Amino acid sequence: MSICYAGKDGALSVGGTNVAMLTSWNVTQSAETLECAYMGADWKEHKAGLKSWEGSAEANFADDAETQAANEIVVGSEVAAIFYPLASDTDMKFSGNAIVTSIDNSASLGDVQTVSLSFVGSDELTTAITP
């Protein structure tokens, strides 16, 4: 039997503090592919290269004590990022150190103001997703 999780149950911790009013998060892992082609070969050969990861998050912007942690994140700083698929299960997570690459504050007429965060991993992403 397969178990799936509702997106509303996720959480994100940045620098040891959960981001309040979180509306979404994303974490992407990738690996370089190195081409080993040479003259006279009929087929390309590839080898796995270096791995990397990046992440992003979006939250409603507010100026109160509960959301202050998200407001105090600084572009260029290195933070511990932990992405939780299920906030009530802190053993199930994607975690690693990351550099904050961008912060985008947005306001639109007729909508709530948001803050978008982007990260690039500065080391290994640890994956612990077995329930």
N, CA, C and O atoms as CSV, one atom per row, in Angstrom:
chain,resi,resn,atom,element,x,y,z
A,1,MET,N,N,0.837,-1.180,0.000
A,1,MET,CA,C,0.000,0.000,0.000
A,1,MET,C,C,0.885,1.247,0.000
A,1,MET,O,O,1.827,1.351,0.786
A,2,SER,N,N,0.582,2.161,-0.862
A,2,SER,CA,C,1.341,3.393,-1.001
A,2,SER,C,C,0.803,4.462,-0.052
A,2,SER,O,O,-0.401,4.574,0.176
A,3,ILE,N,N,1.729,5.237,0.487
A,3,ILE,CA,C,1.346,6.348,1.360
A,3,ILE,C,C,1.726,7.640,0.648
A,3,ILE,O,O,2.840,7.769,0.141
A,4,CYS,N,N,0.812,8.584,0.611
A,4,CYS,CA,C,1.143,9.900,0.063
A,4,CYS,C,C,0.873,10.941,1.151
A,4,CYS,O,O,0.162,10.675,2.120
A,5,TYR,N,N,1.445,12.110,0.977
A,5,TYR,CA,C,1.355,13.165,1.982
A,5,TYR,C,C,0.757,14.423,1.373
A,5,TYR,O,O,1.026,14.754,0.218
A,6,ALA,N,N,-0.038,15.104,2.137
A,6,ALA,CA,C,-0.641,16.362,1.696
A,6,ALA,C,C,0.390,17.481,1.783
A,6,ALA,O,O,1.136,17.569,2.758
A,7,GLY,N,N,0.429,18.330,0.770
A,7,GLY,CA,C,1.360,19.447,0.760
A,7,GLY,C,C,1.193,20.373,1.948
A,7,GLY,O,O,2.159,20.991,2.394
A,8,LYS,N,N,-0.011,20.476,2.461
A,8,LYS,CA,C,-0.281,21.380,3.585
A,8,LYS,C,C,0.436,20.955,4.859
A,8,LYS,O,O,0.534,21.739,5.803
A,9,ASP,N,N,0.942,19.715,4.898
A,9,ASP,CA,C,1.589,19.200,6.103
A,9,ASP,C,C,3.095,19.415,6.124
A,9,ASP,O,O,3.752,19.020,7.087
A,10,GLY,N,N,3.666,20.037,5.080
A,10,GLY,CA,C,5.103,20.259,5.012
A,10,GLY,C,C,5.556,21.417,5.886
A,10,GLY,O,O,4.750,22.215,6.364
A,11,ALA,N,N,6.872,21.487,6.081
A,11,ALA,CA,C,7.473,22.576,6.858
A,11,ALA,C,C,8.891,22.802,6.356
A,11,ALA,O,O,9.465,21.951,5.676
A,12,LEU,N,N,9.452,23.962,6.701
A,12,LEU,CA,C,10.823,24.309,6.347
A,12,LEU,C,C,11.471,25.012,7.517
A,12,LEU,O,O,10.923,25.969,8.063
A,13,SER,N,N,12.646,24.531,7.901
A,13,SER,CA,C,13.442,25.176,8.941
A,13,SER,C,C,14.661,25.803,8.277
A,13,SER,O,O,15.369,25.141,7.518
A,14,VAL,N,N,14.904,27.076,8.563
A,14,VAL,CA,C,16.075,27.786,8.037
A,14,VAL,C,C,16.834,28.350,9.216
A,14,VAL,O,O,16.302,29.155,9.980
A,15,GLY,N,N,18.070,27.931,9.366
A,15,GLY,CA,C,18.881,28.410,10.475
A,15,GLY,C,C,18.318,28.029,11.832
A,15,GLY,O,O,18.530,28.745,12.810
A,16,GLY,N,N,17.603,26.912,11.910
A,16,GLY,CA,C,17.074,26.424,13.177
A,16,GLY,C,C,15.699,26.945,13.551
A,16,GLY,O,O,15.176,26.596,14.609
A,17,THR,N,N,15.102,27.776,12.700
A,17,THR,CA,C,13.776,28.318,12.981
A,17,THR,C,C,12.826,27.964,11.844
A,17,THR,O,O,13.157,28.163,10.675
A,18,ASN,N,N,11.649,27.442,12.179
A,18,ASN,CA,C,10.662,27.132,11.144
A,18,ASN,C,C,10.148,28.413,10.501
A,18,ASN,O,O,9.877,29.399,11.187
A,19,VAL,N,N,10.017,28.388,9.184
A,19,VAL,CA,C,9.463,29.524,8.450
A,19,VAL,C,C,7.949,29.496,8.637
A,19,VAL,O,O,7.282,28.545,8.231
A,20,ALA,N,N,7.418,30.540,9.250
A,20,ALA,CA,C,5.975,30.629,9.501
A,20,ALA,C,C,5.256,31.069,8.231
A,20,ALA,O,O,5.851,31.693,7.352
A,21,MET,N,N,3.985,30.742,8.147
A,21,MET,CA,C,3.125,31.117,7.028
A,21,MET,C,C,3.667,30.607,5.691
A,21,MET,O,O,3.451,31.223,4.648
A,22,LEU,N,N,4.369,29.481,5.736
A,22,LEU,CA,C,4.924,28.845,4.548
A,22,LEU,C,C,3.795,28.391,3.630
A,22,LEU,O,O,2.817,27.801,4.090
A,23,THR,N,N,3.926,28.665,2.335
A,23,THR,CA,C,2.907,28.227,1.383
A,23,THR,C,C,3.435,27.167,0.418
A,23,THR,O,O,2.646,26.414,-0.154
A,24,SER,N,N,4.755,27.092,0.224
A,24,SER,CA,C,5.325,26.046,-0.613
A,24,SER,C,C,6.833,25.956,-0.407
A,24,SER,O,O,7.482,26.917,0.005
A,25,TRP,N,N,7.374,24.768,-0.707
A,25,TRP,CA,C,8.825,24.603,-0.773
A,25,TRP,C,C,9.160,23.595,-1.858
A,25,TRP,O,O,8.332,22.774,-2.251
A,26,ASN,N,N,10.398,23.681,-2.331
A,26,ASN,CA,C,10.866,22.808,-3.393
A,26,ASN,C,C,12.342,22.512,-3.152
A,26,ASN,O,O,13.107,23.409,-2.800
A,27,VAL,N,N,12.740,21.262,-3.340
A,27,VAL,CA,C,14.160,20.903,-3.272
A,27,VAL,C,C,14.456,20.015,-4.479
A,27,VAL,O,O,13.724,19.063,-4.751
A,28,THR,N,N,15.537,20.332,-5.205
A,28,THR,CA,C,15.889,19.626,-6.425
A,28,THR,C,C,17.326,19.133,-6.328
A,28,THR,O,O,18.236,19.898,-6.008
A,29,GLN,N,N,17.522,17.838,-6.609
A,29,GLN,CA,C,18.858,17.256,-6.639
A,29,GLN,C,C,19.230,16.987,-8.089
A,29,GLN,O,O,18.376,16.616,-8.894
A,30,SER,N,N,20.510,17.176,-8.426
A,30,SER,CA,C,20.943,16.903,-9.794
A,30,SER,C,C,22.387,16.419,-9.801
A,30,SER,O,O,23.111,16.560,-8.815
A,31,ALA,N,N,22.789,15.848,-10.930
A,31,ALA,CA,C,24.167,15.395,-11.119
A,31,ALA,C,C,24.620,15.800,-12.518
A,31,ALA,O,O,23.853,15.715,-13.477
A,32,GLU,N,N,25.862,16.236,-12.624
A,32,GLU,CA,C,26.436,16.540,-13.928
A,32,GLU,C,C,26.627,15.235,-14.696
A,32,GLU,O,O,26.832,14.179,-14.099
A,33,THR,N,N,26.558,15.316,-16.001
A,33,THR,CA,C,26.939,14.177,-16.830
A,33,THR,C,C,28.140,14.599,-17.663
A,33,THR,O,O,28.122,15.642,-18.318
A,34,LEU,N,N,29.167,13.788,-17.630
A,34,LEU,CA,C,30.409,14.071,-18.335
A,34,LEU,C,C,30.461,13.209,-19.590
A,34,LEU,O,O,30.305,11.990,-19.517
A,35,GLU,N,N,30.676,13.834,-20.726
A,35,GLU,CA,C,30.699,13.107,-21.995
A,35,GLU,C,C,32.091,12.563,-22.266
A,35,GLU,O,O,33.083,13.288,-22.188
A,36,CYS,N,N,32.150,11.289,-22.581
A,36,CYS,CA,C,33.421,10.611,-22.858
A,36,CYS,C,C,33.496,10.191,-24.331
A,36,CYS,O,O,33.933,9.081,-24.635
A,37,ALA,N,N,33.079,11.061,-25.233
A,37,ALA,CA,C,33.089,10.742,-26.667
A,37,ALA,C,C,34.481,10.982,-27.250
A,37,ALA,O,O,35.271,11.764,-26.722
A,38,TYR,N,N,34.753,10.291,-28.344
A,38,TYR,CA,C,36.037,10.460,-29.024
A,38,TYR,C,C,35.853,10.143,-30.508
A,38,TYR,O,O,34.887,9.486,-30.894
A,39,MET,N,N,36.773,10.610,-31.325
A,39,MET,CA,C,36.692,10.380,-32.764
A,39,MET,C,C,36.765,8.891,-33.049
A,39,MET,O,O,37.564,8.166,-32.457
A,40,GLY,N,N,35.912,8.446,-33.973
A,40,GLY,CA,C,35.874,7.051,-34.355
A,40,GLY,C,C,34.825,6.242,-33.612
A,40,GLY,O,O,34.509,5.124,-34.018
A,41,ALA,N,N,34.279,6.786,-32.530
A,41,ALA,CA,C,33.228,6.087,-31.781
A,41,ALA,C,C,31.878,6.344,-32.429
A,41,ALA,O,O,31.642,7.418,-32.983
A,42,ASP,N,N,31.001,5.369,-32.361
A,42,ASP,CA,C,29.658,5.534,-32.899
A,42,ASP,C,C,28.655,5.983,-31.849
A,42,ASP,O,O,27.598,6.512,-32.194
A,43,TRP,N,N,28.961,5.787,-30.595
A,43,TRP,CA,C,28.046,6.116,-29.508
A,43,TRP,C,C,28.770,6.969,-28.463
A,43,TRP,O,O,29.953,6.777,-28.185
A,44,LYS,N,N,28.032,7.901,-27.905
A,44,LYS,CA,C,28.566,8.684,-26.792
A,44,LYS,C,C,28.534,7.838,-25.532
A,44,LYS,O,O,27.637,7.016,-25.343
A,45,GLU,N,N,29.508,8.046,-24.685
A,45,GLU,CA,C,29.526,7.412,-23.368
A,45,GLU,C,C,29.490,8.538,-22.341
A,45,GLU,O,O,30.096,9.590,-22.542
A,46,HIS,N,N,28.784,8.314,-21.249
A,46,HIS,CA,C,28.669,9.336,-20.205
A,46,HIS,C,C,29.072,8.765,-18.857
A,46,HIS,O,O,28.892,7.577,-18.589
A,47,LYS,N,N,29.608,9.609,-18.033
A,47,LYS,CA,C,29.956,9.280,-16.654
A,47,LYS,C,C,29.261,10.282,-15.736
A,47,LYS,O,O,29.030,11.431,-16.114
A,48,ALA,N,N,28.937,9.838,-14.547
A,48,ALA,CA,C,28.337,10.742,-13.559
A,48,ALA,C,C,29.411,11.686,-13.032
A,48,ALA,O,O,30.530,11.275,-12.728
A,49,GLY,N,N,29.044,12.957,-12.930
A,49,GLY,CA,C,29.953,13.971,-12.403
A,49,GLY,C,C,29.542,14.377,-10.995
A,49,GLY,O,O,29.031,13.564,-10.225
A,50,LEU,N,N,29.767,15.627,-10.675
A,50,LEU,CA,C,29.455,16.134,-9.344
A,50,LEU,C,C,27.955,16.297,-9.143
A,50,LEU,O,O,27.218,16.616,-10.076
A,51,LYS,N,N,27.526,16.075,-7.928
A,51,LYS,CA,C,26.118,16.247,-7.564
A,51,LYS,C,C,25.917,17.636,-6.970
A,51,LYS,O,O,26.854,18.245,-6.454
A,52,SER,N,N,24.694,18.125,-7.049
A,52,SER,CA,C,24.357,19.416,-6.438
A,52,SER,C,C,22.881,19.407,-6.065
A,52,SER,O,O,22.125,18.519,-6.459
A,53,TRP,N,N,22.498,20.406,-5.305
A,53,TRP,CA,C,21.082,20.558,-4.963
A,53,TRP,C,C,20.772,22.033,-4.777
A,53,TRP,O,O,21.650,22.847,-4.493
A,54,GLU,N,N,19.508,22.346,-4.946
A,54,GLU,CA,C,19.025,23.698,-4.719
A,54,GLU,C,C,17.601,23.613,-4.206
A,54,GLU,O,O,16.927,22.597,-4.371
A,55,GLY,N,N,17.159,24.673,-3.592
A,55,GLY,CA,C,15.815,24.685,-3.041
A,55,GLY,C,C,15.213,26.071,-3.098
A,55,GLY,O,O,15.899,27.066,-3.330
A,56,SER,N,N,13.908,26.107,-2.879
A,56,SER,CA,C,13.206,27.379,-2.837
A,56,SER,C,C,11.995,27.241,-1.925
A,56,SER,O,O,11.557,26.138,-1.599
A,57,ALA,N,N,11.473,28.378,-1.528
A,57,ALA,CA,C,10.296,28.384,-0.659
A,57,ALA,C,C,9.546,29.684,-0.863
A,57,ALA,O,O,10.107,30.693,-1.291
A,58,GLU,N,N,8.264,29.633,-0.546
A,58,GLU,CA,C,7.445,30.833,-0.590
A,58,GLU,C,C,6.603,30.879,0.676
A,58,GLU,O,O,6.114,29.855,1.154
A,59,ALA,N,N,6.446,32.071,1.204
A,59,ALA,CA,C,5.651,32.262,2.414
A,59,ALA,C,C,4.901,33.581,2.315
A,59,ALA,O,O,5.291,34.475,1.564
A,60,ASN,N,N,3.831,33.692,3.073
A,60,ASN,CA,C,3.142,34.975,3.186
A,60,ASN,C,C,4.021,35.900,3.999
A,60,ASN,O,O,4.612,35.487,4.997
A,61,PHE,N,N,4.110,37.152,3.576
A,61,PHE,CA,C,4.936,38.131,4.279
A,61,PHE,C,C,4.120,38.778,5.383
A,61,PHE,O,O,2.995,39.224,5.157
A,62,ALA,N,N,4.687,38.826,6.570
A,62,ALA,CA,C,4.047,39.498,7.704
A,62,ALA,C,C,5.138,40.054,8.601
A,62,ALA,O,O,6.262,39.553,8.599
A,63,ASP,N,N,4.821,41.060,9.348
A,63,ASP,CA,C,5.795,41.697,10.235
A,63,ASP,C,C,5.347,41.500,11.676
A,63,ASP,O,O,4.847,42.423,12.318
A,64,ASP,N,N,5.531,40.300,12.164
A,64,ASP,CA,C,5.246,40.020,13.563
A,64,ASP,C,C,6.285,39.025,14.089
A,64,ASP,O,O,7.084,38.501,13.314
A,65,ALA,N,N,6.278,38.769,15.372
A,65,ALA,CA,C,7.295,37.910,15.980
A,65,ALA,C,C,7.294,36.506,15.391
A,65,ALA,O,O,8.351,35.888,15.267
A,66,GLU,N,N,6.125,35.997,15.027
A,66,GLU,CA,C,6.021,34.630,14.515
A,66,GLU,C,C,6.705,34.460,13.163
A,66,GLU,O,O,7.233,33.383,12.882
A,67,THR,N,N,6.711,35.469,12.333
A,67,THR,CA,C,7.303,35.356,11.006
A,67,THR,C,C,8.640,36.076,10.890
A,67,THR,O,O,9.208,36.146,9.799
A,68,GLN,N,N,9.146,36.605,11.980
A,68,GLN,CA,C,10.373,37.389,11.933
A,68,GLN,C,C,11.567,36.590,11.417
A,68,GLN,O,O,12.433,37.156,10.750
A,69,ALA,N,N,11.636,35.291,11.706
A,69,ALA,CA,C,12.775,34.483,11.264
A,69,ALA,C,C,12.921,34.523,9.752
A,69,ALA,O,O,14.033,34.687,9.251
A,70,ALA,N,N,11.835,34.378,9.014
A,70,ALA,CA,C,11.896,34.430,7.549
A,70,ALA,C,C,12.303,35.819,7.078
A,70,ALA,O,O,13.000,35.952,6.072
A,71,ASN,N,N,11.877,36.843,7.787
A,71,ASN,CA,C,12.208,38.213,7.405
A,71,ASN,C,C,13.673,38.553,7.658
A,71,ASN,O,O,14.200,39.477,7.040
A,72,GLU,N,N,14.345,37.822,8.558
A,72,GLU,CA,C,15.728,38.131,8.920
A,72,GLU,C,C,16.759,37.336,8.124
A,72,GLU,O,O,17.958,37.518,8.337
A,73,ILE,N,N,16.334,36.469,7.223
A,73,ILE,CA,C,17.263,35.720,6.396
A,73,ILE,C,C,17.959,36.693,5.456
A,73,ILE,O,O,17.309,37.554,4.862
A,74,VAL,N,N,19.281,36.565,5.313
A,74,VAL,CA,C,20.078,37.524,4.559
A,74,VAL,C,C,20.653,36.859,3.304
A,74,VAL,O,O,21.194,35.755,3.380
A,75,VAL,N,N,20.539,37.524,2.157
A,75,VAL,CA,C,21.122,37.030,0.915
A,75,VAL,C,C,22.626,36.867,1.109
A,75,VAL,O,O,23.287,37.740,1.672
A,76,GLY,N,N,23.158,35.746,0.639
A,76,GLY,CA,C,24.585,35.479,0.742
A,76,GLY,C,C,24.984,34.753,2.007
A,76,GLY,O,O,26.133,34.328,2.137
A,77,SER,N,N,24.057,34.600,2.949
A,77,SER,CA,C,24.408,33.903,4.188
A,77,SER,C,C,24.295,32.399,4.013
A,77,SER,O,O,23.495,31.915,3.213
A,78,GLU,N,N,25.103,31.664,4.768
A,78,GLU,CA,C,25.013,30.207,4.766
A,78,GLU,C,C,24.128,29.790,5.919
A,78,GLU,O,O,24.325,30.227,7.053
A,79,VAL,N,N,23.156,28.945,5.631
A,79,VAL,CA,C,22.169,28.525,6.625
A,79,VAL,C,C,22.013,27.012,6.571
A,79,VAL,O,O,22.326,26.378,5.563
A,80,ALA,N,N,21.531,26.448,7.659
A,80,ALA,CA,C,21.113,25.048,7.668
A,80,ALA,C,C,19.666,25.028,7.210
A,80,ALA,O,O,18.815,25.681,7.814
A,81,ALA,N,N,19.377,24.281,6.143
A,81,ALA,CA,C,18.015,24.196,5.612
A,81,ALA,C,C,17.508,22.772,5.778
A,81,ALA,O,O,18.183,21.811,5.408
A,82,ILE,N,N,16.306,22.649,6.340
A,82,ILE,CA,C,15.682,21.337,6.518
A,82,ILE,C,C,14.267,21.409,5.957
A,82,ILE,O,O,13.432,22.175,6.436
A,83,PHE,N,N,14.015,20.601,4.939
A,83,PHE,CA,C,12.714,20.524,4.279
A,83,PHE,C,C,11.992,19.289,4.811
A,83,PHE,O,O,12.476,18.169,4.652
A,84,TYR,N,N,10.842,19.489,5.439
A,84,TYR,CA,C,10.073,18.392,6.027
A,84,TYR,C,C,8.835,18.096,5.182
A,84,TYR,O,O,7.993,18.979,5.018
A,85,PRO,N,N,8.694,16.871,4.636
A,85,PRO,CA,C,7.454,16.512,3.950
A,85,PRO,C,C,6.265,16.460,4.905
A,85,PRO,O,O,5.129,16.715,4.505
A,86,LEU,N,N,6.530,16.130,6.162
A,86,LEU,CA,C,5.481,15.990,7.162
A,86,LEU,C,C,5.972,16.669,8.436
A,86,LEU,O,O,6.824,16.123,9.136
A,87,ALA,N,N,5.448,17.850,8.744
A,87,ALA,CA,C,5.945,18.663,9.862
A,87,ALA,C,C,5.943,17.923,11.188
A,87,ALA,O,O,6.791,18.181,12.043
A,88,SER,N,N,5.000,17.004,11.370
A,88,SER,CA,C,4.910,16.290,12.651
A,88,SER,C,C,5.912,15.145,12.756
A,88,SER,O,O,6.027,14.535,13.818
A,89,ASP,N,N,6.646,14.835,11.675
A,89,ASP,CA,C,7.641,13.764,11.685
A,89,ASP,C,C,8.996,14.360,11.337
A,89,ASP,O,O,9.371,14.402,10.165
A,90,THR,N,N,9.738,14.823,12.348
A,90,THR,CA,C,11.006,15.501,12.089
A,90,THR,C,C,12.131,14.543,11.725
A,90,THR,O,O,13.237,14.989,11.419
A,91,ASP,N,N,11.877,13.227,11.748
A,91,ASP,CA,C,12.881,12.261,11.294
A,91,ASP,C,C,12.871,12.129,9.771
A,91,ASP,O,O,13.868,11.708,9.185
A,92,MET,N,N,11.753,12.484,9.118
A,92,MET,CA,C,11.638,12.412,7.666
A,92,MET,C,C,11.952,13.800,7.110
A,92,MET,O,O,11.203,14.750,7.338
A,93,LYS,N,N,13.094,13.915,6.357
A,93,LYS,CA,C,13.528,15.255,5.946
A,93,LYS,C,C,14.578,15.196,4.843
A,93,LYS,O,O,15.194,14.161,4.589
A,94,PHE,N,N,14.756,16.341,4.200
A,94,PHE,CA,C,15.862,16.623,3.302
A,94,PHE,C,C,16.636,17.740,4.003
A,94,PHE,O,O,16.050,18.777,4.312
A,95,SER,N,N,17.927,17.564,4.263
A,95,SER,CA,C,18.646,18.593,5.024
A,95,SER,C,C,20.065,18.796,4.508
A,95,SER,O,O,20.703,17.873,4.002
A,96,GLY,N,N,20.536,20.021,4.649
A,96,GLY,CA,C,21.898,20.357,4.260
A,96,GLY,C,C,22.172,21.829,4.470
A,96,GLY,O,O,21.262,22.615,4.732
A,97,ASN,N,N,23.438,22.193,4.352
A,97,ASN,CA,C,23.823,23.598,4.432
A,97,ASN,C,C,23.645,24.223,3.057
A,97,ASN,O,O,23.924,23.600,2.033
A,98,ALA,N,N,23.177,25.455,3.053
A,98,ALA,CA,C,22.900,26.136,1.792
A,98,ALA,C,C,23.237,27.609,1.892
A,98,ALA,O,O,23.281,28.181,2.981
A,99,ILE,N,N,23.472,28.207,0.753
A,99,ILE,CA,C,23.677,29.651,0.667
A,99,ILE,C,C,22.394,30.267,0.122
A,99,ILE,O,O,21.846,29.797,-0.875
A,100,VAL,N,N,21.925,31.311,0.774
A,100,VAL,CA,C,20.727,32.014,0.328
A,100,VAL,C,C,21.123,32.834,-0.901
A,100,VAL,O,O,21.914,33.772,-0.799
A,101,THR,N,N,20.570,32.475,-2.063
A,101,THR,CA,C,20.966,33.140,-3.305
A,101,THR,C,C,20.039,34.282,-3.699
A,101,THR,O,O,20.456,35.200,-4.404
A,102,SER,N,N,18.788,34.238,-3.253
A,102,SER,CA,C,17.900,35.360,-3.550
A,102,SER,C,C,16.723,35.391,-2.589
A,102,SER,O,O,16.292,34.369,-2.055
A,103,ILE,N,N,16.227,36.592,-2.393
A,103,ILE,CA,C,15.011,36.847,-1.620
A,103,ILE,C,C,14.177,37.795,-2.462
A,103,ILE,O,O,14.641,38.862,-2.865
A,104,ASP,N,N,12.948,37.396,-2.720
A,104,ASP,CA,C,12.066,38.201,-3.563
A,104,ASP,C,C,10.802,38.524,-2.779
A,104,ASP,O,O,10.009,37.633,-2.476
A,105,ASN,N,N,10.616,39.797,-2.451
A,105,ASN,CA,C,9.380,40.241,-1.801
A,105,ASN,C,C,8.445,40.748,-2.887
A,105,ASN,O,O,8.857,41.484,-3.783
A,106,SER,N,N,7.171,40.343,-2.797
A,106,SER,CA,C,6.230,40.677,-3.849
A,106,SER,C,C,4.912,41.157,-3.264
A,106,SER,O,O,4.428,40.616,-2.269
A,107,ALA,N,N,4.340,42.172,-3.885
A,107,ALA,CA,C,3.033,42.691,-3.483
A,107,ALA,C,C,2.209,42.948,-4.737
A,107,ALA,O,O,2.676,43.585,-5.681
A,108,SER,N,N,0.978,42.445,-4.734
A,108,SER,CA,C,0.064,42.654,-5.859
A,108,SER,C,C,-1.284,43.117,-5.325
A,108,SER,O,O,-1.739,42.653,-4.279
A,109,LEU,N,N,-1.907,44.013,-6.034
A,109,LEU,CA,C,-3.227,44.493,-5.666
A,109,LEU,C,C,-4.188,43.312,-5.610
A,109,LEU,O,O,-4.253,42.525,-6.555
A,110,GLY,N,N,-4.921,43.180,-4.533
A,110,GLY,CA,C,-5.899,42.121,-4.385
A,110,GLY,C,C,-5.323,40.786,-3.943
A,110,GLY,O,O,-6.013,39.769,-4.004
A,111,ASP,N,N,-4.056,40.770,-3.496
A,111,ASP,CA,C,-3.436,39.519,-3.062
A,111,ASP,C,C,-2.582,39.797,-1.822
A,111,ASP,O,O,-2.239,40.946,-1.545
A,112,VAL,N,N,-2.245,38.752,-1.086
A,112,VAL,CA,C,-1.374,38.929,0.074
A,112,VAL,C,C,0.068,39.103,-0.406
A,112,VAL,O,O,0.445,38.601,-1.464
A,113,GLN,N,N,0.857,39.813,0.378
A,113,GLN,CA,C,2.261,39.981,0.060
A,113,GLN,C,C,2.999,38.689,0.377
A,113,GLN,O,O,2.675,37.998,1.342
A,114,THR,N,N,4.001,38.368,-0.450
A,114,THR,CA,C,4.747,37.126,-0.272
A,114,THR,C,C,6.246,37.400,-0.237
A,114,THR,O,O,6.718,38.459,-0.649
A,115,VAL,N,N,6.970,36.417,0.266
A,115,VAL,CA,C,8.426,36.422,0.215
A,115,VAL,C,C,8.846,35.074,-0.355
A,115,VAL,O,O,8.385,34.025,0.092
A,116,SER,N,N,9.733,35.119,-1.355
A,116,SER,CA,C,10.256,33.908,-1.987
A,116,SER,C,C,11.745,33.813,-1.670
A,116,SER,O,O,12.481,34.792,-1.786
A,117,LEU,N,N,12.173,32.627,-1.271
A,117,LEU,CA,C,13.565,32.382,-0.907
A,117,LEU,C,C,14.149,31.354,-1.861
A,117,LEU,O,O,13.470,30.395,-2.228
A,118,SER,N,N,15.403,31.542,-2.267
A,118,SER,CA,C,16.101,30.557,-3.090
A,118,SER,C,C,17.428,30.216,-2.431
A,118,SER,O,O,18.108,31.079,-1.877
A,119,PHE,N,N,17.783,28.924,-2.504
A,119,PHE,CA,C,19.006,28.419,-1.885
A,119,PHE,C,C,19.780,27.588,-2.889
A,119,PHE,O,O,19.196,27.010,-3.805
A,120,VAL,N,N,21.096,27.527,-2.719
A,120,VAL,CA,C,21.916,26.560,-3.437
A,120,VAL,C,C,22.716,25.808,-2.381
A,120,VAL,O,O,23.307,26.414,-1.488
A,121,GLY,N,N,22.729,24.490,-2.491
A,121,GLY,CA,C,23.428,23.668,-1.504
A,121,GLY,C,C,24.921,23.927,-1.522
A,121,GLY,O,O,25.513,24.086,-2.590
A,122,SER,N,N,25.534,23.972,-0.347
A,122,SER,CA,C,26.982,24.179,-0.266
A,122,SER,C,C,27.691,22.903,0.162
A,122,SER,O,O,28.892,22.919,0.431
A,123,ASP,N,N,26.966,21.815,0.225
A,123,ASP,CA,C,27.518,20.518,0.597
A,123,ASP,C,C,26.468,19.462,0.287
A,123,ASP,O,O,25.508,19.735,-0.434
A,124,GLU,N,N,26.634,18.291,0.810
A,124,GLU,CA,C,25.729,17.168,0.568
A,124,GLU,C,C,24.325,17.430,1.104
A,124,GLU,O,O,24.159,18.035,2.163
A,125,LEU,N,N,23.325,16.974,0.372
A,125,LEU,CA,C,21.954,16.976,0.833
A,125,LEU,C,C,21.673,15.601,1.426
A,125,LEU,O,O,21.766,14.589,0.733
A,126,THR,N,N,21.333,15.569,2.696
A,126,THR,CA,C,21.009,14.308,3.359
A,126,THR,C,C,19.530,14.040,3.166
A,126,THR,O,O,18.694,14.897,3.451
A,127,THR,N,N,19.210,12.861,2.688
A,127,THR,CA,C,17.830,12.483,2.427
A,127,THR,C,C,17.421,11.379,3.384
A,127,THR,O,O,17.994,10.290,3.366
A,128,ALA,N,N,16.434,11.656,4.215
A,128,ALA,CA,C,15.878,10.671,5.141
A,128,ALA,C,C,14.373,10.683,4.971
A,128,ALA,O,O,13.671,11.407,5.677
A,129,ILE,N,N,13.871,9.884,4.035
A,129,ILE,CA,C,12.451,9.957,3.730
A,129,ILE,C,C,11.708,8.642,4.005
A,129,ILE,O,O,10.562,8.487,3.583
A,130,THR,N,N,12.338,7.705,4.700
A,130,THR,CA,C,11.649,6.461,5.049
A,130,THR,C,C,10.800,6.701,6.277
A,130,THR,O,O,11.329,7.062,7.328
A,131,PRO,N,N,9.468,6.506,6.167
A,131,PRO,CA,C,8.607,6.766,7.329
A,131,PRO,C,C,8.825,5.745,8.433
A,131,PRO,O,O,8.181,5.819,9.479
